[in-house]
Amino acid sequence: NAWLSFARFEMRCGESDRSQQVMERYVRTYPSARSFLKYAKFNEFELKNYDSAREIYERTLTDLDEDEVLENPRIFQNFANFEERRGEFERARLIYVHAVKTMKLDTETSEKAKRELYNNYIKFEKKHGDRKGIE
């Protein structure tokens, strides 16, 4: 999108602070799951500013309407994946647990994206958890 292109332009010009401001203006102008996730990924992958990316993921959960958060399981998935990439397995686990409780996920969940989130949580526990977490 144009906002991301403009932020990348600022980066190429050596203006990382200005690129951050562009993305901040983007989420203020178009507050949605999509804009917040793009902003968080921009901070993680392009600016390598992991603390800021974490703050943006947290803001996504607090600043958006509850209905929009519940309609977008990828918010929780992207946040948990971020924490797992950073080696913060306990944080990732808490995000998954919060998602399971908030979205009422279980093996009977019918919506594809929500079922996928639940299955990814199970995979995460098998990879990083203990017997208690898997059960």
C-alpha positions in Angstrom: 0.0 0.0 0.0 1.0 3.6 -0.4 1.7 4.2 3.3 4.2 1.3 3.4 5.8 2.4 0.2 6.2 5.9 1.6 7.7 4.5 4.8 10.2 2.4 2.8 11.1 5.5 0.8 11.9 7.3 4.0 14.1 4.3 5.0 16.0 4.5 1.7 16.6 8.2 2.4 18.1 7.3 5.8 15.1 8.7 7.7 14.1 5.8 9.9 12.4 8.1 12.4 10.3 9.6 9.7 9.4 6.1 8.4 8.2 5.3 11.9 6.1 8.4 11.9 4.5 7.5 8.6 3.5 4.1 9.8 2.2 5.6 13.1 0.1 8.0 11.1 -1.2 5.1 9.0 -2.6 3.2 12.0 -4.1 6.4 13.4 -5.8 7.2 10.1 -6.9 3.6 9.3 -7.1 1.8 12.7 -7.6 -1.8 11.6 -6.1 -5.2 12.3 -4.5 -5.1 8.8 -2.8 -1.7 9.4 -1.6 -2.6 12.9 -0.1 -5.9 11.7 1.7 -4.2 8.8 3.1 -1.6 11.2 4.3 -4.3 13.7 5.9 -6.3 10.9 7.5 -3.2 9.5 9.1 -2.5 12.9 10.3 -6.1 13.3 11.6 -6.9 9.8 12.6 -3.6 8.4 13.5 -1.4 11.4 14.7 -4.3 13.5 13.0 -2.5 16.4 11.7 -5.5 18.4 10.6 -3.6 21.5 8.5 -1.3 19.3 7.0 -4.2 17.4 6.0 -5.8 20.7 4.3 -2.6 21.8 2.4 -2.3 18.5 1.1 -5.9 18.9 0.0 -5.0 22.4 -1.7 -1.8 21.2 -3.4 -3.9 18.5 -5.2 -5.8 21.2 -6.0 -2.7 23.3 -6.7 0.0 20.7 -9.0 -1.9 18.3 -12.6 -2.7 19.0 -13.1 -6.0 20.8 -15.3 -7.2 17.9 -12.5 -6.6 15.4 -10.0 -8.4 17.5 -12.3 -11.4 17.8 -12.9 -11.5 14.1 -9.1 -11.6 13.3 -7.4 -14.6 14.9 -4.3 -13.7 12.9 -3.7 -10.9 15.4 -3.0 -13.5 18.1 -1.2 -15.8 15.7 1.2 -13.1 14.4 1.8 -11.8 18.0 2.6 -15.4 19.2 4.8 -16.1 16.2 6.7 -12.8 16.9 7.4 -13.9 20.5 8.4 -17.3 19.4 10.9 -15.9 16.9 12.3 -13.7 19.7 12.7 -16.8 21.9 10.1 -15.6 24.3 8.2 -18.9 24.6 6.4 -18.1 27.9 5.1 -14.8 26.3 4.0 -16.7 23.2 2.2 -19.3 25.5 0.3 -16.5 27.3 -0.8 -15.0 24.0 -2.1 -18.4 22.9 -3.9 -19.0 26.2 -5.4 -15.6 26.1 -6.6 -16.3 22.5 -8.1 -19.6 23.5 -10.0 -18.0 26.4 -11.1 -14.9 24.6 -12.1 -16.6 21.3 -13.5 -19.7 23.1 -11.3 -22.0 20.9 -11.3 -25.8 21.1 -11.2 -28.8 18.9 -14.8 -28.2 17.8 -14.2 -24.7 16.5 -15.7 -24.5 13.0 -14.3 -21.3 11.5 -11.1 -22.1 9.6 -8.9 -19.3 10.8 -9.8 -19.9 14.4 -9.4 -23.7 14.1 -5.9 -23.0 12.6 -5.0 -20.8 15.5 -6.0 -23.5 17.9 -4.1 -26.1 16.0 -1.0 -23.8 16.0 -1.3 -23.5 19.7 -1.3 -27.3 20.1 1.8 -27.5 17.8 3.5 -24.8 19.9 2.8 -26.8 23.1 4.1 -30.0 21.6 7.3 -28.2 20.5 8.0 -26.0 23.5 5.6 -27.2 26.3 5.3 -29.9 28.8 2.8 -32.7 29.2 0.5 -30.4 31.3 0.4 -27.7 28.7 -0.4 -30.2 25.9 -3.3 -31.7 27.9 
